[in-house]
Amino acid sequence: MRPSRVQNVSMSETPVSPEWWFYHLSRTTLEQAAAPLMAKCLEAGWRVLAVSPNSERRAALDAALWTYDDQSFLPHGQAEAPGLDATRQPVLLSAKADNVNGAAALVLMDGVTVPVDAPYTRCMVMFDDGDSGARTKARAQFKAAKDAGLVTRYFQQTPKGGWSEAGV
């Protein structure tokens, strides 16, 4: 699965009101679930910023993005890697929510939160059912986005690891 085009999205091109999509994991690891979502973002022409304060999570996600598809890999880099030009990365894995790669899609993991008016086209919050702290923060982020009148969607994993939109 190769992205057709990946573009930088300047802040002036990004909508003022991002969509907020929430992914409640219960069947697969976050790394297994994140790779296909990031691939879809690249197919849409969006760069991705994936944020987790957990260096082990970022390393596991890095490995998953190399092996996710037998036919290709998802082009990415870790912001903290020595010598990496973070501005050129279609998918940037980072400990900080600094949009240095011009991402249109933001993936928040491990309880990271940002203001609901963050300058992205789509903000995706991924949280594991077993992580009560991340789940609590995701609920608060959902409520804040909903209260601000933003588009919010909530997805739960199906028994086979796919996604089903839940009415919230």
N, C-alpha and C positions, 0 to 999 in steps of 0.2 A: 504494500500500500504506500505509494509515493504521493507526497503532496503536489498538487498541480502548480501552486504558486504560494509563496509566503511573502507577505509584505509587512513593512513597518507601518504602523498606524500612528500618526502624530496625534498629540493630545487634542488638536483642533478638529480632527476627523472623528474622534471618539464621542459617542453620544453622552449627553449630560446624565442621563438616567440609565445606568447599566441594568441588565437583567440579572437576577440572582437565582441560580440553580443549585439545589442542595442534593447531595448524593449520600444516602444512608446505607453504609456497607454492612452486610451481615453474612455474606457467603464467601467472598474472595478477599484477598489482601488489597490494600489501597493501591499498591503498585500494579497489580493485575488489572484493577478497574480503571486506573488513571490513564494507562497507555492508549486504549481505544478512544477515550474522550479527547486526549491530546491529538491523536491522529485526525479526528474529525475537525478539530480546530484548524489544524494545518491545511486540511482539504478545503476549508472555507477561506483560506488565505490569511488566517490570523496567526500572529505570533502568540506564544504562551509564556507566562511567568508563573512558575509553580513554587510556592513558598511553604517551607517548613523549617522550624527552628532546630529540628532534629537531624543531625548530620548522618546518623545511621539510616534514617528514612530517605534522605536525599541520595545516599549511596545506593540503597536498594532500588530506588526509582531510576537512577542512572543505569543500573544493570538491566532493569526491566525494559527500558526504552531501547537498549541495544538488541534485546532478544525477543521482543514482543511479536514481531512478524518475521517468518522465515524468509520472505522475499526481500525485505529491506529493513531499515532501522529508522527510528525517528530522530532527525538531526537535533542535537541538543548539547548543552554544556552546563557545567556547574560554575556558578558565579564566583565561587571562592577558589577555583582552580588557578594555580600560578600560570601567568602568561595568557590566559583566556581573554579574548576580546568579547566580552559579554554583550556588547551592542550588536554583534553579528549573529547571535544564536536564535534560531527559530523557536526553540524551547529552552528556556533558561530556568535551571533549578537553583534556588537561592534561599538563604536564611532570612533575607529581608525583602519587604514588599516595595523595593525600589525598581521602577519600571525602566531599567536602562536599555532593554532590548526592544522597546516600542510595542509591547504586547497589547493585543486587543482582548485577550482572554487571561483571566487571573484564576489560578487554582490555589485554594487555601487548604492547608492540611494541618493536622495536629493542633487544632484550636486557634490558629492564627485568625485574627479579625482585622478588618479595615473599615473605614467609614463607608456608609451605604452609597454615598455619591462618588465613590472611587471612579477615576476616569478610565473605565474599561467598557467594552461592548457587553461582555458577560463575565460575571464573577461566579465561580463554581466552588462550593464548599463541600469537601469530602470528609466524612467522619465515620469512624468505626463504631458499631453498636456497643462494643465492649469498652470504649473509652468515654467514661462518663463526663470528664472535663471537656473534651472536644464536643461531645453531644450537647452539653449545656450551652457552650459558646455558640454552636451552630443554631440552636433554638433562639438564642438572643439575637443573633445576626438575622435570622429569618424574620423575627418579629419586627426588628428595626427596619428592614427592607420593606416589609408589608405595610407597616405604619407610615412609611414615607411614600406609599403609593406606587412602588416599583413593581415590575413584573417579577413574580416569584414562582418557582416550580420546585416541587419536592419529589424525588425519586427514591424508591426503595428497591433493593436487589431482589430479584426473583429467585426461586430455588435453584435455577440453572446458572445464576450469576448475571443475568441480564438486568434490565431496568423496567420498572413499572411506575408510572406516575401516580402518586397518591393524592387524593383530595385532602387538602389541609384547611 
